[in-house]
Amino acid sequence: MLRVCCALILAALHLFGDDALDRARKLLKTTPLIDGHNDLPWVIRNLKTQPRNVEAFDIRDNAPFETDLPRLRTGMVGAQFWSVYIPGEIDPITYPAVQMEQIDIAKRILARYPDQLGAAFTVADIEREFGKGKIASLLGMEGGYAIQNSLGALRMYYALGVRYMTLTHNVTLDWADAALGEPKHNGLTNFGREVVREMNRMGMMVDISHVSPKVMSDVLETSEAPVIFSHSSARALTNHPRNVPDEILTRMPANGGVVMVTFVPAFVSQETANWHLGLDELQKGVKSDAEREKIAHHYTERRGPEPRSTLQQVADHIEHVRKTAGADHVGIAADFAGAPPLTVGLEDVSKYPDLFAELIRRGWSDADLRKLAGQNLLRTFRKVEQVAERLQKSRPPSNATIEELDR
């Protein structure tokens, strides 16, 4: 019923015209819409046929899943952080190789479409590529386990073009607790703080999506530069461990960073989150994919299909972050990852203008919409660059080890 109603509303808007949508598109022509997180490299890595084959997975035309160039253009995306995610659950011995392969896949995507995707490493690069009519493309690592407790490895990932690192994914590290992982350290360890300081010195944005609230707090106390949440929503609206509590949102103005609201259904709908919580409890400790699928099938038969989240709920989260942290500290990060079901109204990368139109109907000013689209992220990134320039004049690369700092 929900999908039918949404479809009827959208059809009526297209039939009679939609001033809000026209205004949204006009605004995004001059302000880069910067999305903080897209997992296309991981999608390509895990294709059932021809995995890792960038050339075979052509995004110049209509491609499977949520992301391709025509829909990015329709969605008026001006800059994209491509996630070079690797899962923490794999054999740690393979972390470096898998991380390098993910960076390789992302760079091959950029090299394959140079007329439409422009590699970017700085704020100036984003503005230049957007001015040339290209989608500025940056890399974001997801999961600090890939550095294997080595600040030298962290620096090498920066040299390869990575411009933010999510400190954890779903697995607790030797130096930081994950939101969905085992709490071991009561936040950041001393070495974890040194990781943050070294990221500040290099000019790599510290991303605190996926970490525990105590790590969020420790990072805000440690970082000399603004930080980001590259793909999280508001815990006050959806009580999910991956979301940001209000007590952290209220600290963002002092830090100067940005919370990039995601479209992930379980993070924006409490009903969807509850459904997943029940399934996760049944699957806990089950490692066999076949057994997990069997459990999911029976669970769906008993509880019904996964409830759908909506564009309006995503707008609610954006408004809550604006209300709590301020208009200068909210952004967007869909986290498209080839994993339906998706949020109704935000099914792929073509739908961003529809979200802006919804906010326009709620009374948002052009000034706040431009901040949401990309100005907040650009300001944050620019300050990160400025802090790095200052620190590099007074501080050499850190030679600290986890054995020295956490013994």
N, C-alpha and C positions, 0 to 999 in steps of 0.2 A: 504493500500500500504506500509506504514512504517513497519508494522509487517512482511509482506512478505519479504521485502528487508532485514530486520534484520535476519530473519530466513534463508534466502539464504546465507548471509554472514557467519553466524554461522555454517551452514552445510558445506560450503567450507572450513572453518578453521578446522573443525573436520576431513574432508576427507583428506586434504593435510598436516595436522599437524599444530601446532601453537607454535612457539618457545616462544612467549610472555606469553602464558598461562602456558607453562611448567615452565618458569622462575618464574612466579607469585606463582605457587604451591610450588616450591622449596623454595622460600623465606618464605612463610607462614608456612612451616614446622618448622622453627627455630625461628620465631618471632610471638608472640601471636597477632592474629587479635582480637581487642577488639571493640565490637559494643556497643554503648552507650545507646541504647534504643530499647527494644522489649516488646510489650504489650500482650504477651501470657497469663499472668494471667487475664487480662481483657477479652480477647477472651474466656477463659474457664468460667469465671464468667457469660458471656452472651450467652452461648450456648442455642439454642432453645430447645434442648432436654437435660435433665440432667445438668442444669446450675450448676457451681461451682464443678462439679464432676471430680476431677483430675484423679481419677482411670479410669473413663469411657473414657476420652479423651486421648487415648494412643498415645504418640509421639515416641514410639520406632519403629514404622513402618510408612508408609506413612499416615500422618494425614491431615485433611482438613486445608485450609488456607496456610500460608507461612512458618510455623515453625514446624519441627520435627527433631529428632536426626539424621536420615540418611542424611538429607539435610544440617544440621549444620556441619556434618562431611565432606560432599562434599564441602561445602563452606569454610572449614578450619577455622571455628570460634574457637579462642583460649580462649576467655572470653566474657561473655555476661552480661550486666546490664539488669536485668529483671525489667521492670517498674511496680510498685505497685500503679498505677494511680487510682484516684477516681475523678469524675467530680465535679466541684464547683457548678454546677446547682442543685444538689440534696439538700434535706432538711438539713440545717446545723446541726440539732440535730443528724443526722445519720452519720456525718463525722467520728467520732472515730470508730464506729462499722464497717463501710464499709472499712475504712483504715486498721483496724486490720484483717478483712476478706481477703483483698487483700494480705497482708503480709502472712497470713496463706496459701492461695492458692499457692503463690510463694514458700514457704518453703515446702509444700507438693509435688510440682513438683520436687524439689531437692531431697527430701527424697525418691521419687518413682524411681529415676534413679541414685542411688549412684555410679554405675559403670561408668557412663558417665558424670555426672554433679558434680562438686566439689564446695561446699560452700566456698566463699572467702570474707574476710573482710578487708584485707590489701594488699599492693603490694606484700609482701612476699607470701601471700596465692595464689595470681594470678600466680606468678612464679612457686610455688610448684605444683599447680594443673595442669598447662600447662605442666610442666615437667613429670607429671604422665600420660599424655595423656588424661586428662579430660578437659572438658569445664569449666573453672573457672566461678562461677556464683555469681553475686552481686545484691543487691537490690537498686533501685532508686525510691524515692517518687516523685510524680508529682502533685504539688499543695500545697502550704504552708497553705492553709485554714485548712488542716487536723490537724494542731497543735492548732487551735482555740485560737490563741494569747497567747499561753502558752509555755514558754521556758522549763518548766519541761516536757511537752508532747514531745517537740522536742528532749530532751535528752533521753526519753524513746524509741522513734523511732530509735535513734542511737543504743541504747542498744539491740534492736530487730534485728539489722543488716543493717539498712539503711545507705548507704554510700554517697548518694547525695540527695539533695532535690531541685527540680525545684521550685523557689520561688512562682510562680503563674502558673495556667493553663490559661484558657480563661476568668476567672472571676477576677476582681479587688478585692484585699483583703482590710482589714482594715489598712494595712501598706505597700502595694505595688501595683502599677498599672500594669495591664496585657496588653500585646500588643493588644489583641482583646477585652479588657474590657473597662469599662468606666474610663476615666482619672480623678482621684479624688485627688491625693496627689502630683502631680508634681514629681513623682519618689518614693523614699523610704521615709517613715516617720522616726522619731527618733527610734521608736520601731523596724522598719524594719532594721535599721542599727545595732541594738542590736542583732537581729536574725542572721545577717551575722557574727557579732563578736563572738556570741556563737557557731555558726557552725565552725568557725575558731578554737575556743578553743577545741571543741570536736574532730575535724578531719573529719567533714562531708563536702564533696565538695559542694560549692555553685554553683547551676546550674541556668544560666540566659537565657536559652531558655524560650520563652513564655512571657517574661516581656517587658515593654515599653523601648524604647531607653534611656529615662531619668533614669529608674531603672538600666539598664545596666551600665550607666555612674556612678550612685551613688554607685553601688556595687564595681566597679573598684576603686573608690576613698576610699571605706570603708574597703574592704577585705585586710587582712594581708597575705592571702594565694592565690595561683593561683585559678582561677575559671574555670568553663566549660560551654560551650553550649552543652547540651547533645543531641540535635537533631535540628539543624537549618542550613540554607544555606545562600547564599550571596544575600543581597538585591540589590546590583548593577546589578545583572543578572536577578533576578526575584523580582519585586517590590511588595513584600508581607510583611505585618506587622510582620510576624513570623520570618523573616530573619534578618541577622545581617548587619547593615549599615557599610560602609567603615570606617567612623570615629570611630567606635568601634573596627573594625578589626585592625586598625593601632595602637591601644592601647594594644593589646594582648601581644606583646613582653615584654613590661614593667611589665605586670602582671604575665606572665609566664604560662598562661592557654592554653586551647585548644578548638577549634571550631570543633565540630563533625558534619560533613555534612550529611544531611538526604536525603532519596530517595523519600519523599512524593511528588507526582506529582505537586501539586499546589505550592510547594516551589521551584521547580527546572525548571518549564516551565512557561514562562509568558503567553503563550496562555492558558494553563490550569488554571492559576491563574485568568485570565480575565473571563473565563467561570464560575468559581466558584463565582467570585464577582457578576456577574449578577444574579445567582441563589440565593446567600445569600441575595441580596437586595429584591428579591421577597418574600423570606421566613421570612424576618425580622418581629419579633413579633408574628409569628405563632407558637403556642405551640403544637397543635394536630399533632401527627405523621402521621395520615392518610391524613390530609390536606397538610402537608409538602411533602409527597410522591406524592400527586396529582399535586402540583405545580411543583415538579421536573419532573414528567412525561410530563406535557405540555411544560415545558421549553426545555426538551430534544427533543421533537418533533419539536419545533420551531428553536432551535439553533443547533441541532445535538448533538451526544453523546459527552461526555467529551473528549477533546483532550488528546492524550497520550504523556507523557514525556518519555525521553530516557536515557539510560545509558550514552551516550555521553554528555548529558546535566548535569548529575550528575558530570561527570569528569570535565566539565567546571567550576562548582562551586568549586570543590576541588582545581583546578588550580588557581582560583581567590583568594581563601583564602590563598593558599601558596604564591601567588604573593603579596598580600596585608598585611597579618599578618606574613608570613614567614613559612618556611618548618617545624619549630619546634612547630607550633601552629594549626595544622590541623589534624583531625581524622575522624572517620566514625560512623554514627548512623542511621541505616536504618529506624527505626520506623515502623517495620512491625506490623500491628494491625488487620489483618483479614478484611480489607476494600478495596477490588478492586474497580475500575481498578488501576493497579500498573504500575510502570515505566517499559517500554519495555527493556528487557535485565537484569532487576534486580527484577524479579517477586517473588523471595523467597530467603531463607537463603543459598541456594546452589550457588548463583551467584557472591559472592564477588571476587573470582579469576578472573572472566571476567572483573570486574572493574579495578583490578590491571593490567591485561593484556592491557587494553585500555591505562592506564597511561604509561605503559612500551613502548607502540608504540608511545607515545607522547614524549618519551625521558627521563622519570623519572629515576633517579639513584636508585640503591638498597638501599642506605643510606636513601634517602627521602621516599622511599616506606616503609621501616621499621618504620620510624617515624610516617607515616600516619597510618600504621597497628595498632600499639599499644605503641610504645616507647614514643610518646608524652603524651599519657594518663598516662602511668606508671610514667613518670617524674613528671607530674602535681600532681598525687596522692601521690607520695613519698614526694614532697615538702609540701603538705597539712598535711601529717603525721608529718613531721619535725616541722612545725609551731605549730601544736597542742601540741607536746611534750614540746616545749619552753613555750607556753602560759600557759599550765597547771601547770608549776612551779611557775608562778607569778600571776595567776588569778583564783579565785574560780568560780564555776558555778554561772551564773548571776541569781539574784532574781528579776530583773526588770520586770515591768508590763507595758502593753500598756496604762493603766490609768495614770501611773506616767510619762511616757515619752512623750505621745502625747496629754496631756490635754491642 
